[in-house]
């Protein structure tokens, strides 16, 4: 997944968290996020099932309630 597409998903997720009907919950099931910059990303309640997060920068990221089942975090 390229950075531009990921930013679009994160922004829509931010709107969803705020209750804005223009937003949508982030569904990153099986996404290749290896090496992605997710610094301070709010991924509360996002679906990250089976996502590849190898080498992703999760510094300060909010992952409360996120589904990380089967996610690769090494």
GIRA-V825911 format. One record per backbone hydrogen bond with DSSP energy under -1.0 kcal/mol. NH is the residue of the N-H (numbers start at 0). CO is the residue of the C=O. E is the energy in kcal/mol with one decimal. If there is no record, write none. Layout:
nh | co | e
NH | CO | E
NH | CO | E
This chain:
nh | co | e
5 | 1 | -2.1
6 | 2 | -2.5
7 | 3 | -1.7
8 | 4 | -2.0
9 | 5 | -2.6
10 | 6 | -2.4
11 | 7 | -2.1
12 | 8 | -2.1
13 | 9 | -2.3
14 | 10 | -2.1
15 | 11 | -2.0
16 | 12 | -2.6
17 | 13 | -1.7
18 | 15 | -1.4
19 | 14 | -2.5
22 | 19 | -1.9
23 | 11 | -1.2
27 | 46 | -2.9
29 | 48 | -2.9
30 | 27 | -2.1
32 | 30 | -1.1
32 | 51 | -2.1
34 | 53 | -1.6
35 | 32 | -2.4
37 | 35 | -1.0
37 | 56 | -1.8
39 | 58 | -2.3
40 | 37 | -2.3
42 | 40 | -1.0
42 | 61 | -2.5
44 | 63 | -1.7
45 | 42 | -2.4
46 | 25 | -2.7
47 | 66 | -2.3
49 | 68 | -2.3
50 | 47 | -2.2
51 | 30 | -2.8
52 | 71 | -2.7
55 | 52 | -2.2
56 | 35 | -2.7
60 | 57 | -2.3
61 | 40 | -2.7
65 | 62 | -2.2
66 | 45 | -2.6
70 | 67 | -2.2
71 | 50 | -2.6
